[in-house]
Amino acid sequence: MRFSAAINGWKLFPIKIGRTKNLMDRIAALSFTGPGMLVPGVVLRTSNSVVDEQRVHHALRKNRSSIELGSRREWFSSNLLIVHNLLKEVARGGSI
């Protein structure tokens, strides 16, 4: 999807925001059941992944970026720069 976004000049595209203990296994599982092969764009290692993930989800929902994909709730219409900046704020302990 990021390739299509770059080629077509899209400013936003579907992005999965989630947490896992095993990144490679999670990518494989999501690629099998999701909209296509997933490639990590930004990775954050944190000691409080539940709270940090909730903070990023809340910030994206507040901007009305949620995407409805059946029962899946961790997909957002965004881009890597937006997500990277949100994660930088989480890592700094800042307000997002």
C-alpha distances in whole Angstrom, upper triangle without the diagonal:
4,5,5,6,9,10,10,12,10,12,10,7,7,9,11,15,17,20,21,24,23,19,19,20,18,15,16,17,14,12,15,15,12,9,8,9,9,9,12,12,15,18,21,24,27,30,29,26,26,28,25,22,24,25,21,20,23,22,19,21,23,21,20,16,16,14,17,15,19,20,18,18,16,13,13,11,12,11,12,15,16,16,17,20,21,21,23,25,25,27,29,30,30,29,26
4,5,5,6,9,10,10,9,10,9,7,8,9,12,15,17,20,21,24,23,19,19,21,19,15,17,19,16,14,18,18,15,12,11,11,10,9,11,9,13,16,19,23,25,29,28,25,26,27,24,22,24,24,20,20,23,21,18,21,23,21,20,17,17,16,19,18,22,23,20,20,17,14,13,12,11,9,9,12,14,14,15,18,19,19,21,23,24,24,27,28,28,28,24
4,5,5,6,8,10,10,12,12,10,12,13,15,18,21,23,24,27,25,21,20,22,21,17,19,21,18,16,19,20,16,14,12,11,11,11,13,12,16,19,22,25,28,32,31,28,30,31,28,25,27,27,24,24,27,25,22,24,27,24,24,20,21,19,22,21,24,26,23,23,21,17,17,15,14,12,12,15,17,17,18,21,22,22,24,26,27,27,30,32,31,31,28
4,5,5,6,8,8,11,11,9,11,13,16,19,22,25,26,29,27,24,23,25,23,19,21,22,19,17,19,20,16,13,12,13,13,13,16,15,18,21,25,28,30,34,33,30,31,32,29,26,28,28,24,24,27,25,22,24,26,23,22,19,20,18,20,19,23,25,22,23,21,17,16,14,14,13,14,16,18,18,20,22,23,24,26,28,29,30,32,33,33,32,29
4,6,5,6,5,7,7,7,10,12,15,18,21,24,26,29,27,24,24,25,23,20,22,23,20,18,21,21,17,14,14,15,14,14,15,13,17,20,23,27,29,32,31,28,29,30,27,24,26,26,22,22,24,22,19,21,23,20,20,16,18,16,19,19,23,25,22,22,19,16,14,12,11,9,11,13,15,15,17,19,20,21,23,25,26,27,29,31,29,29,25
4,6,5,6,8,10,10,13,14,17,20,23,25,27,30,28,24,24,27,25,21,23,25,22,20,23,24,20,17,16,16,16,14,16,14,17,20,23,27,29,33,33,30,31,31,28,26,28,27,24,24,26,24,21,24,26,22,22,19,21,20,23,23,26,28,25,25,22,19,17,15,13,11,12,13,15,16,17,19,21,22,23,25,27,27,29,31,30,30,27
4,6,8,11,12,12,15,17,20,23,26,28,30,33,31,27,27,29,27,23,25,27,24,21,24,25,21,18,17,17,17,17,19,17,20,24,27,30,33,37,36,33,34,35,32,30,31,31,27,27,30,28,24,27,28,25,25,22,23,22,24,24,28,30,27,27,25,21,20,17,16,14,15,17,19,20,21,23,25,26,27,29,30,31,33,35,34,33,30
4,6,9,11,11,14,17,20,23,26,29,31,34,32,29,28,30,28,25,26,28,24,22,25,25,22,18,18,19,19,19,20,18,21,25,28,32,34,37,37,33,34,35,32,29,31,30,27,26,28,26,23,25,27,23,23,20,22,20,23,23,26,29,26,26,24,20,19,16,15,14,16,17,19,20,21,23,25,26,27,29,31,32,34,35,34,33,29
4,6,9,10,14,16,20,22,25,28,30,33,32,29,29,31,28,25,27,29,25,24,27,27,23,20,20,20,20,19,20,17,20,24,27,30,32,36,35,32,33,33,30,28,29,28,25,25,27,24,21,23,25,21,21,18,21,20,23,23,27,29,26,26,24,20,18,14,13,12,14,14,16,18,19,20,22,24,25,27,28,29,31,33,31,30,27
4,6,7,11,13,17,19,22,26,28,31,30,27,27,29,26,23,26,26,23,22,25,24,20,17,18,19,18,18,18,16,19,22,25,28,30,34,32,30,30,30,27,25,26,25,22,21,23,21,18,20,21,18,17,15,17,16,19,20,23,25,23,22,20,17,14,11,10,9,12,13,14,16,17,19,20,22,23,25,26,28,29,30,29,28,24
4,7,11,12,16,17,21,24,27,30,30,26,27,29,26,24,26,27,23,23,26,25,21,19,19,20,18,18,18,15,17,21,23,26,28,31,30,27,28,28,25,23,24,23,19,19,21,18,15,17,18,15,15,13,15,15,19,20,24,25,22,21,19,16,13,9,8,7,10,10,10,13,15,15,17,19,20,21,23,25,26,27,25,24,21
4,7,9,13,14,18,21,24,27,27,24,25,26,23,21,24,24,20,20,23,22,18,16,17,18,16,16,16,14,15,19,21,24,26,29,28,25,25,25,22,20,21,20,16,16,18,16,12,14,16,13,12,9,12,12,15,16,20,21,19,17,15,12,9,6,5,5,9,10,10,11,14,15,15,17,19,20,21,23,25,26,24,23,19
4,6,10,13,16,19,22,25,24,21,22,23,20,18,20,20,17,16,19,18,14,12,13,14,13,13,14,12,15,18,20,24,25,28,27,24,24,24,22,19,20,20,17,16,18,17,13,15,17,14,14,10,11,10,13,14,17,19,16,15,13,10,8,5,6,6,9,12,11,12,14,16,16,18,20,21,22,24,26,27,25,24,21
4,7,10,13,16,19,22,22,19,20,20,17,15,17,17,13,13,16,15,11,9,11,12,11,12,13,12,14,16,19,22,23,26,25,21,21,22,20,17,18,18,15,14,16,16,12,13,16,14,13,9,9,8,10,10,14,15,12,12,10,6,5,5,6,8,10,13,12,12,15,17,16,17,20,21,21,23,25,26,25,24,20
4,6,10,13,15,19,19,15,17,18,15,13,16,16,12,13,16,15,11,11,12,12,9,10,10,9,10,13,15,18,20,23,21,18,18,19,17,14,15,16,12,11,15,14,11,13,16,14,14,10,10,9,12,12,15,16,12,11,8,5,5,6,6,7,8,12,11,9,12,14,13,14,17,18,18,19,22,23,22,21,18
4,6,10,12,16,15,13,14,15,11,10,13,13,9,11,14,13,10,11,12,12,9,10,9,10,10,12,14,16,17,20,19,15,15,17,15,11,13,14,11,10,14,14,11,13,16,16,15,11,10,10,12,11,14,13,10,9,6,5,6,9,9,10,11,14,13,10,13,15,14,13,17,18,17,19,22,22,22,21,18
4,7,10,14,15,12,15,16,12,12,15,15,12,14,17,16,13,14,15,15,12,12,10,10,10,10,11,13,14,17,15,12,12,13,11,7,10,11,8,7,11,12,10,12,15,15,15,12,11,11,14,13,16,15,11,9,5,6,7,11,10,11,11,13,12,9,11,13,11,11,14,15,13,15,18,18,19,18,15
4,7,11,12,10,13,13,10,11,14,13,11,14,16,15,13,15,16,16,12,13,11,12,11,10,10,12,12,15,13,9,9,11,10,7,9,11,9,9,13,14,13,14,17,18,18,15,13,14,15,15,16,14,11,10,6,9,11,14,14,15,14,17,15,12,14,16,13,12,16,17,14,15,19,18,19,19,17
4,7,9,8,12,12,9,11,14,13,12,15,17,17,16,18,18,17,14,14,12,13,12,9,9,9,10,12,10,7,8,11,9,7,10,12,11,11,15,16,16,17,20,21,21,18,17,18,19,18,19,17,14,13,10,12,15,18,17,18,16,19,18,14,15,17,15,12,16,17,14,15,18,18,20,20,18
4,5,6,9,9,7,10,12,12,12,14,16,16,16,19,19,17,14,14,12,15,13,11,11,10,11,12,12,9,10,13,12,11,14,16,15,15,18,20,19,21,23,24,24,22,20,20,21,20,21,18,15,15,13,15,18,21,20,20,19,21,21,17,18,20,18,16,19,20,17,17,21,21,23,23,22
4,6,9,9,8,11,13,13,14,17,18,19,19,22,21,19,17,16,14,17,15,12,12,10,11,12,12,10,12,15,14,13,16,19,18,18,22,23,23,24,27,28,28,25,24,24,25,23,24,22,19,19,16,19,21,24,24,24,21,24,24,20,20,23,21,18,20,22,19,18,22,22,24,25,24
4,6,6,6,9,10,11,12,14,16,17,17,20,19,17,14,14,13,16,15,12,13,12,14,15,16,13,15,18,17,16,19,21,20,20,24,25,24,26,29,29,29,26,25,24,25,23,24,22,19,20,17,19,22,24,24,23,21,24,24,20,20,23,22,19,22,24,21,20,24,24,27,28,26
4,6,5,6,9,10,10,12,14,16,15,18,16,14,11,10,9,12,12,9,11,11,14,16,16,13,15,18,17,15,18,20,18,19,22,23,22,24,27,27,27,24,22,22,23,21,23,21,18,19,16,17,19,21,21,20,18,21,21,18,17,21,20,17,20,22,19,19,23,23,25,26,25
4,5,5,6,9,10,11,12,15,15,17,15,12,10,10,10,13,14,12,14,14,17,19,20,17,19,22,20,18,22,24,21,22,25,26,25,26,30,29,29,26,24,24,25,22,24,23,20,21,18,18,21,23,22,21,19,23,23,20,20,24,23,20,23,25,23,22,26,27,29,30,28
4,6,5,6,9,10,11,13,14,17,15,13,11,12,12,16,17,15,17,16,19,20,21,18,19,22,21,19,22,24,22,22,26,27,25,27,30,30,29,26,24,23,24,21,22,21,18,19,17,18,21,24,24,23,22,25,25,22,22,26,25,22,25,27,25,24,28,29,30,31,29
4,5,5,6,8,10,11,11,14,13,11,10,11,11,14,15,13,15,15,17,19,19,15,16,19,18,16,18,21,19,18,22,23,22,23,26,26,26,23,21,20,20,18,19,17,14,16,13,15,18,20,21,20,19,22,22,19,20,23,22,19,23,25,22,22,26,26,28,28,26
4,5,5,6,8,10,10,12,10,8,6,7,8,12,13,12,15,16,19,21,21,17,19,21,20,17,20,22,19,19,23,23,21,23,26,26,25,22,20,19,20,17,19,18,15,16,14,14,17,19,19,18,17,21,21,18,19,22,21,19,22,25,23,23,26,27,28,29,26
4,6,5,6,9,10,12,10,8,8,10,11,15,17,16,19,19,22,24,24,20,21,25,23,20,23,25,23,22,26,27,25,26,29,29,28,25,23,21,21,18,20,19,17,19,16,17,20,21,22,21,20,24,25,21,22,26,25,23,26,28,26,26,30,31,32,32,30
4,6,5,6,8,11,11,10,10,12,13,17,18,17,20,20,22,24,23,20,20,23,22,19,22,24,22,21,25,26,24,25,28,28,27,24,21,20,19,16,17,16,14,16,15,15,19,21,22,22,21,25,25,22,23,27,25,23,27,29,26,27,31,31,32,32,30
4,5,5,5,8,8,8,7,10,12,15,16,16,18,20,21,23,23,19,19,22,21,17,20,22,20,18,22,23,21,21,25,25,23,20,18,16,16,13,14,14,11,13,12,12,15,17,18,19,18,22,22,19,21,24,23,21,25,26,24,25,29,29,30,30,27
4,6,5,7,5,5,6,9,11,14,17,17,20,21,24,26,26,22,22,25,24,20,23,25,22,21,24,25,22,23,27,26,25,21,19,17,18,14,16,16,14,16,14,13,16,18,19,19,18,22,23,20,22,25,24,23,26,28,26,27,31,31,32,32,29
4,6,8,7,8,9,13,15,18,20,20,23,24,26,28,28,24,24,27,26,23,25,27,25,23,27,28,25,26,29,29,27,24,22,19,19,15,16,16,14,17,16,16,19,21,22,22,22,26,26,23,25,29,27,26,29,31,30,30,34,34,35,35,32
4,7,8,9,11,14,16,19,21,21,23,25,26,28,27,23,23,26,25,21,23,26,23,21,25,26,23,23,27,27,25,22,19,16,15,12,12,13,11,14,14,13,17,19,21,22,22,26,25,23,25,28,27,26,29,31,29,30,33,33,34,34,31
4,6,8,8,12,14,16,18,19,22,23,25,27,26,22,22,25,23,20,21,23,21,19,22,23,20,20,24,23,21,18,16,13,13,9,11,12,10,12,12,10,14,15,17,18,19,22,22,20,22,25,24,23,27,28,27,28,31,31,32,31,28
4,7,8,12,14,16,19,20,23,25,27,30,28,25,24,26,25,21,23,25,22,20,23,23,20,21,24,23,21,17,16,13,13,10,12,14,12,14,13,11,13,14,16,16,18,21,21,19,22,25,24,24,27,29,27,29,32,32,32,32,28
4,6,10,13,15,18,19,22,24,27,30,29,25,25,28,26,22,24,26,23,22,25,25,22,23,26,25,23,20,18,16,16,13,16,17,15,17,15,13,15,16,17,17,17,21,22,20,22,25,24,24,27,29,28,29,32,33,33,33,29
4,7,10,12,16,17,20,22,25,28,27,24,25,27,25,22,24,26,23,22,25,26,23,24,27,26,25,21,20,18,19,16,18,19,16,18,16,14,16,17,17,17,16,20,21,19,20,24,24,23,25,28,27,27,31,32,32,32,29
4,7,9,12,13,16,19,21,24,24,20,21,24,21,18,21,22,19,19,22,22,20,21,25,23,23,19,18,16,18,15,18,18,15,16,14,12,14,15,15,14,13,17,18,16,17,20,20,19,22,24,23,23,27,28,28,29,26
4,6,9,11,14,17,20,23,23,20,21,23,21,18,21,22,19,19,23,22,20,22,25,24,24,20,19,18,20,19,21,22,18,19,15,14,15,16,15,13,12,15,17,14,15,18,19,17,20,22,22,22,25,26,27,27,25
4,6,7,11,13,16,19,20,16,19,20,17,15,19,19,16,17,20,20,18,21,23,22,22,19,19,18,21,19,22,22,18,18,14,14,14,15,14,12,10,13,14,12,12,15,16,14,16,19,18,18,21,23,23,24,22
4,7,10,14,16,20,20,17,19,20,17,15,18,18,15,16,19,18,16,19,22,20,21,17,18,18,21,20,23,23,19,19,15,14,14,14,12,9,6,10,11,9,9,12,13,12,14,17,16,16,19,21,21,22,19
4,7,10,13,17,17,14,17,17,14,13,16,16,13,15,18,16,15,19,21,20,21,18,18,19,22,21,24,24,20,19,15,14,14,15,13,10,7,9,11,8,6,10,11,8,10,13,13,13,16,17,18,19,17
4,7,10,13,14,11,14,16,12,12,15,15,13,15,18,17,17,20,22,21,23,20,20,21,23,22,25,24,20,19,15,16,16,18,16,14,11,13,13,10,9,12,12,9,11,14,12,11,15,16,18,19,17
4,6,10,11,9,12,13,10,10,14,13,12,14,17,16,17,20,21,21,23,20,21,22,24,24,26,25,21,20,16,17,17,19,17,16,13,14,14,11,9,12,11,7,9,11,9,8,12,13,15,17,16
4,7,9,8,12,13,10,11,15,15,14,16,19,19,20,22,24,24,26,23,23,25,27,26,28,26,23,21,18,20,20,23,21,20,17,18,18,14,13,15,14,10,11,13,11,9,13,14,16,18,18
4,5,6,9,10,8,10,13,13,13,16,17,18,19,21,23,24,25,24,23,25,27,27,29,26,23,21,18,20,21,24,22,21,19,19,19,15,14,15,14,10,11,12,9,8,11,11,14,16,16
4,6,9,10,9,11,14,14,15,17,19,20,21,23,24,26,28,26,25,27,29,29,30,27,25,23,20,23,24,26,25,25,22,23,22,19,18,19,17,13,15,15,11,10,13,12,15,17,18
4,6,6,6,9,10,11,13,14,16,17,19,20,21,23,25,23,23,25,26,26,28,25,22,20,18,21,21,24,23,23,22,22,21,18,17,18,15,13,14,14,10,10,13,11,14,15,16
4,6,5,6,8,10,10,12,14,15,16,18,20,21,22,21,20,22,23,23,24,21,19,17,14,17,18,21,20,21,19,20,19,15,16,17,14,11,14,14,10,11,14,13,15,16,15
4,6,5,6,9,10,11,12,14,16,16,18,20,21,20,18,20,21,21,22,19,17,15,13,16,18,21,21,22,21,22,20,16,18,18,15,13,16,16,12,13,16,14,16,16,15
4,5,5,6,9,10,10,12,14,15,16,19,20,19,18,21,22,23,24,21,19,16,14,17,18,21,20,21,20,21,19,16,17,17,13,12,15,13,10,12,14,11,13,13,12
4,5,5,6,9,10,11,13,14,15,17,19,17,17,20,22,22,24,21,19,16,13,16,16,19,18,18,17,17,15,12,13,13,10,8,11,10,6,8,11,9,11,11,10
4,5,5,6,9,10,11,12,14,16,17,15,14,16,18,19,20,18,15,12,10,12,13,16,15,16,16,17,15,11,13,14,10,9,13,12,9,11,14,13,14,13,12
4,6,5,6,9,10,10,12,14,15,14,13,16,17,18,20,17,15,12,10,13,13,16,16,18,18,19,16,13,15,15,12,11,15,13,10,13,16,13,14,13,11
4,5,5,6,9,10,10,13,14,14,14,17,19,21,22,20,18,14,12,14,14,16,15,17,17,17,14,12,13,13,9,9,12,10,8,11,13,11,10,9,7
4,5,5,6,9,10,11,13,11,12,15,17,18,20,19,16,13,10,12,11,13,12,13,13,13,10,8,10,10,6,7,10,9,8,11,13,12,12,10,8
4,6,5,6,8,10,10,9,9,12,14,15,17,15,13,9,7,9,9,12,11,14,14,15,12,10,13,13,10,11,14,13,12,15,17,15,15,13,10
4,5,5,6,9,10,10,10,13,15,17,19,17,15,12,11,12,11,13,13,16,17,17,14,12,15,14,11,12,15,13,12,16,17,15,14,11,9
4,6,5,7,9,9,10,14,17,19,21,20,17,14,12,13,11,12,11,14,14,14,10,10,13,11,8,11,13,11,11,15,15,14,12,10,6
4,5,5,6,5,7,10,13,16,18,18,15,12,10,10,7,9,8,11,13,13,9,9,12,12,9,12,14,13,13,16,18,17,15,13,10
4,5,5,5,6,9,12,14,16,16,14,10,10,10,8,10,11,14,16,17,13,12,16,15,13,15,18,16,16,19,21,19,18,15,12
4,5,8,9,13,15,18,20,19,18,14,14,14,11,12,13,16,17,17,13,14,17,15,13,16,18,16,16,20,20,19,17,13,10
4,5,8,12,15,18,20,20,18,15,14,13,10,10,10,13,15,15,11,12,16,14,12,16,18,16,17,20,21,20,18,15,11
4,6,9,11,15,17,17,16,13,13,12,9,9,10,14,17,17,13,14,18,17,15,18,20,19,19,23,24,23,21,18,14
4,7,10,13,16,16,14,11,10,9,5,5,7,10,13,14,11,11,15,15,13,16,19,18,18,21,23,22,21,18,15
4,7,9,12,12,10,8,8,6,4,6,9,13,15,17,14,13,17,17,15,17,20,20,19,22,24,23,22,20,16
4,6,9,11,9,7,8,5,5,6,10,13,16,18,16,15,19,20,18,19,23,23,22,25,27,26,25,23,20
4,6,8,7,7,9,8,9,10,14,17,19,22,19,18,22,23,21,22,26,26,25,28,30,29,28,26,23
4,6,5,7,9,7,10,12,15,18,20,23,21,19,23,25,22,23,27,27,26,28,31,30,30,28,25
4,6,8,11,11,13,15,18,21,23,26,24,22,26,28,25,26,30,30,28,31,33,32,32,30,27
4,6,9,10,13,16,19,22,23,26,24,22,25,27,24,25,28,28,26,29,32,30,30,28,26
4,6,7,10,13,16,19,20,23,21,18,22,24,21,21,25,25,23,25,28,27,27,26,23
4,6,8,12,14,17,18,21,18,16,19,21,18,18,22,22,20,23,25,24,24,22,19
4,7,10,12,14,15,17,15,13,16,18,15,15,19,19,17,20,23,22,22,20,17
4,7,9,12,13,16,14,12,15,17,15,16,19,20,19,21,24,23,23,22,18
4,6,9,11,13,11,10,14,15,13,15,18,18,18,20,23,22,21,20,16
4,7,10,12,10,10,14,15,14,16,19,19,19,22,24,24,23,21,17
4,7,8,7,7,11,12,11,13,16,16,17,19,21,22,20,19,15
4,6,6,6,9,10,11,12,14,16,17,18,20,21,20,20,16
4,5,5,6,8,10,10,12,14,15,16,18,20,19,19,16
4,5,5,6,9,10,10,12,14,15,16,18,17,17,14
4,6,5,6,9,10,11,13,14,16,17,15,15,11
4,5,5,6,9,10,11,12,14,15,14,14,11
4,5,5,6,9,10,10,12,14,14,14,12
4,5,5,6,9,10,11,12,11,12,9
4,5,5,6,9,10,11,9,9,7
4,5,5,6,9,10,10,11,9
4,5,5,6,9,8,10,10
4,5,5,6,5,7,6
4,5,5,6,7,7
4,5,8,10,11
4,5,9,10
4,7,9
4,6
4
